[in-house]
């Protein structure tokens, strides 16, 4: 299972890495980007189970409420780099 499961749609800070796949949590979406190789071995099985856990948590949140047909995604806010 994932070391620190995210709580989909609950905050803007959770981020999880599974192999080279990044999963970012947001209030209005869960973003997946990168890649993952699910190989036919014990490691591939472990990766598939981690991915399934995240998708099941996401489905649970989506199926538990009444949803609009489509949302409008808010643009990200730019902030000044505190290190410059």
C-alpha positions, 0 to 999 in steps of 0.5 A: 500500500502507499506509504502515506495515502492522500485524501483526495479533494481534501487539501492543496498540499498532498503529493505522492510519488509511485515509481515515476508517477506523481499524484498531486492532490487539489481541492477540485482535482487529483492530478497524475503525471509521469509514468509507471511501469507495472512489471510482471513481478512482485514489484509490479504487483506492489506498484499496481496495488498502490495505484489501485489504493489511490484510485479507490480513495478517489472513486469513493470521494467522487461516488459519495457526493452529487457531482456537477456535469463539469467544473471550471478549473481555477488557474494556479496562483503565482507567488514570488519566489522566496529564495530570490 
